[in-house]
Amino acid sequence: MILLYIVLATTAGGVLSVLIAASLTVQVLGRLVKHLVSLSTGVLLGTALLHVLPEAFESQATPHALFGTLLAGLLFFFLLEKAELYRHGHHHEGDGHEHHHHYDEEQAGRGGWSVLVGDSIHNFSDGVIIAAAFLADVQLGAMTALAIVAHEIPQEVGDYIVLLNAGFTRAKALLFNALSGLAAVVGGVLGYLVVEPWRELFPYLLVAAASSFVYVAVADLIPQLQRRLHWRDTLSQIGWIAAGLASVVLIGGLSH
């Protein structure tokens, strides 16, 4: 049953992002991504700090070792992003960040491989994280999957816009998104098969998951929101972040 939960959770983000991308225009998607970035900021930080880390610190592992894992995780994801293997595709032409012409084409790279490879590695890592969380506790797995899906949708939609503006057909861009989404399912199944026998490692895997959430929120999402905006846009950002935090608190309370 746990494996079924993992497969469903790892499939959800890719399926939803493809459905959203296929049903809306690029202009609507561009406006939607900005709101989803704020929402996923709240969901990622809330899940990491209110659920995943407390669960890890309630284990028998020493706080010193867990904090060391958190530090190592943050540095690891920083290095992965430096190597362009852990990219976050929220940026695109027309997103309000004044990107130069042909920015999307540069982001897509030759044949779209930089988008596809980077997202596949990111999604594979997310799949392993979801598997570890479900194996530790079903409720925690559901919360972790919610956080990843909340981030996965704007990421995949952003990449879809990049590929379209770089000259890809809608069918080809959707196919790339679907292929990168399958990497999460592969990571989830492998995580279930490999991680399950090593339950003593679960607290450290949970902290590694939290480091991923915190890194994405602090290094990628929040800088996008830190621009001088009209007060109405600022209130909108705060409202979406609060909605993300509220959803985490509400779902967490209902699950308990």
C-alpha positions in Angstrom: 0.0 0.0 0.0 2.9 2.4 0.8 4.3 1.8 -2.7 1.0 2.8 -4.2 0.9 6.0 -2.2 4.4 6.8 -3.4 3.6 6.2 -7.0 0.4 8.3 -6.8 2.2 11.2 -5.0 5.2 11.2 -7.4 2.9 11.2 -10.4 0.6 14.0 -9.2 2.9 17.0 -9.8 3.8 16.0 -13.3 0.2 15.2 -14.3 -1.2 18.4 -12.8 1.4 20.6 -14.4 0.9 19.0 -17.9 -2.9 19.4 -17.6 -2.6 23.0 -16.5 -0.1 23.8 -19.3 -2.2 22.1 -21.9 -5.4 23.9 -21.0 -4.3 27.5 -20.6 -2.7 30.2 -22.8 0.9 31.3 -22.3 -0.2 34.7 -21.1 -2.5 33.2 -18.4 0.2 30.7 -17.4 2.7 33.6 -17.0 0.4 35.3 -14.5 -0.5 32.1 -12.7 3.2 31.1 -12.2 3.8 34.3 -10.2 1.1 33.5 -7.7 2.1 29.9 -7.5 5.7 30.9 -6.6 4.4 32.8 -3.6 2.1 29.9 -2.6 4.8 27.3 -2.9 7.1 29.5 -0.8 4.7 29.2 2.1 4.1 25.5 1.5 7.8 24.6 1.4 8.8 26.6 4.4 5.8 25.5 6.4 6.3 21.8 5.6 10.0 21.9 6.3 9.9 23.9 9.6 6.6 22.7 11.0 6.5 19.1 10.0 9.6 17.5 8.5 12.3 18.9 10.8 10.2 18.3 14.0 9.6 14.7 13.0 13.3 14.2 12.4 14.3 15.8 15.8 11.8 13.6 17.6 13.9 10.5 16.6 16.9 9.0 18.5 19.4 10.9 16.3 21.5 13.5 18.0 20.6 17.2 17.3 24.3 17.9 16.4 24.3 15.2 13.7 20.9 16.4 12.3 22.0 20.0 12.2 25.2 18.8 10.4 23.0 17.0 7.9 21.0 20.2 7.4 24.1 22.2 6.7 25.5 19.5 4.3 22.2 19.4 2.5 22.0 23.1 1.9 25.6 23.1 0.6 24.9 20.1 -1.6 21.9 21.7 -3.3 23.9 24.9 -3.7 26.6 22.9 -5.5 24.1 21.0 -7.6 22.6 24.3 -8.8 26.0 25.7 -9.5 26.5 22.6 -11.8 23.1 23.4 -13.4 21.8 20.0 -12.3 19.2 21.3 -9.8 17.5 24.2 -11.7 14.1 25.8 -10.9 12.3 26.8 -14.0 10.1 29.7 -12.8 12.0 32.4 -14.8 10.8 33.1 -18.4 10.4 36.1 -20.7 7.4 38.1 -19.7 7.5 37.1 -16.0 8.1 40.7 -14.9 11.8 40.3 -14.3 13.0 42.2 -17.4 14.8 39.2 -19.1 16.5 40.1 -22.4 15.2 38.9 -25.7 16.1 35.2 -26.5 16.4 34.6 -22.7 14.1 31.6 -23.0 16.0 30.1 -25.9 19.2 30.4 -23.8 17.5 28.7 -20.9 16.2 25.9 -23.0 19.7 25.1 -24.4 20.5 22.9 -27.3 17.4 20.8 -28.1 15.9 21.4 -24.7 18.4 19.0 -23.0 19.4 21.4 -20.2 15.8 21.8 -19.2 15.1 18.1 -19.5 18.2 16.8 -17.7 18.1 19.4 -14.9 14.4 18.8 -14.2 14.8 15.0 -14.4 17.5 15.1 -11.7 15.4 17.4 -9.6 12.3 15.3 -10.0 14.3 12.1 -9.2 15.5 13.6 -6.0 12.0 14.6 -5.1 10.8 11.1 -5.7 13.4 9.7 -3.3 12.4 12.3 -0.7 8.7 11.4 -1.0 9.5 7.7 -0.6 11.5 8.3 2.5 8.8 10.4 4.0 6.0 7.9 3.4 8.2 5.1 4.8 8.7 7.1 7.9 5.1 8.0 8.4 2.1 8.1 6.0 0.9 11.5 7.2 4.3 13.0 6.9 4.6 11.5 3.4 1.3 13.2 2.4 2.6 16.5 3.8 5.9 16.2 2.0 4.2 15.2 -1.3 1.9 18.3 -0.9 5.0 20.6 -0.6 6.7 19.0 -3.6 3.6 19.1 -5.8 3.1 22.8 -4.8 6.6 23.6 -6.1 6.5 21.1 -9.0 3.6 22.8 -10.7 5.1 26.3 -11.1 8.5 24.8 -12.0 7.1 22.6 -14.8 4.8 25.3 -16.1 7.7 27.8 -16.1 9.8 25.3 -18.1 6.9 24.8 -20.5 6.8 28.5 -21.2 10.5 28.6 -21.7 10.4 25.8 -24.3 7.4 27.4 -26.1 9.2 30.8 -26.4 12.3 29.0 -27.6 10.4 27.6 -30.6 9.1 24.2 -29.4 5.7 23.1 -30.4 3.1 22.7 -27.6 3.1 18.9 -28.1 6.9 18.7 -27.8 7.1 21.0 -24.8 4.3 18.9 -23.1 6.2 15.7 -23.9 9.4 17.1 -22.3 7.4 18.0 -19.2 5.9 14.5 -19.0 9.3 12.8 -19.4 10.8 14.9 -16.7 7.9 14.1 -14.4 8.4 10.3 -14.9 11.8 10.7 -13.2 10.0 11.4 -9.9 8.1 8.1 -10.2 11.4 6.3 -10.8 13.0 8.0 -7.8 10.0 7.1 -5.6 10.0 3.4 -6.6 13.8 3.1 -6.2 13.7 5.0 -3.0 11.1 2.6 -1.6 13.2 -0.4 -2.6 16.5 0.9 -1.4 15.7 3.1 1.6 13.1 0.8 3.3 15.7 -1.7 4.8 17.7 1.3 6.3 15.2 2.8 8.6 17.8 4.1 11.0 18.7 6.6 8.2 15.2 8.1 8.0 15.8 11.0 10.3 18.8 12.1 8.2 16.8 11.7 5.0 14.0 13.8 6.4 16.5 16.5 7.3 17.9 16.3 3.7 14.4 16.7 2.4 13.9 19.8 4.6 17.2 21.2 3.4 15.9 20.9 -0.2 12.7 22.7 0.7 14.4 25.5 2.6 17.1 25.9 -0.1 14.5 26.2 -2.9 12.4 28.7 -0.9 15.3 30.9 0.3 17.7 30.7 -2.6 15.2 30.7 -5.5 11.6 31.7 -4.6 12.0 34.5 -2.1 14.6 36.4 -4.2 11.9 36.5 -7.0 9.5 38.1 -4.6 12.0 40.7 -3.2 11.3 43.4 -5.8 9.8 46.8 -5.3 6.1 46.4 -6.2 2.9 48.3 -5.9 1.4 47.8 -2.4 -1.5 45.7 -3.9 1.0 43.3 -5.5 2.9 43.1 -2.2 -0.3 42.3 -0.4 -1.1 39.6 -3.0 2.3 38.0 -2.4 1.8 38.0 1.3 -1.7 36.6 0.9 -0.5 33.7 -1.3 2.4 32.9 1.1 0.0 33.0 4.0 -2.4 30.7 2.1 0.5 28.2 1.6 1.4 28.3 5.3 -2.3 28.0 6.3 -2.8 24.9 4.0 0.2 23.2 5.7 -1.2 24.0 9.2 -4.7 23.0 8.3 -3.8 19.7 6.5 -1.4 18.9 9.3 -4.0 19.4 12.0 -6.6 17.4 10.1 -4.1 14.5 9.6 -3.4 14.4 13.3 
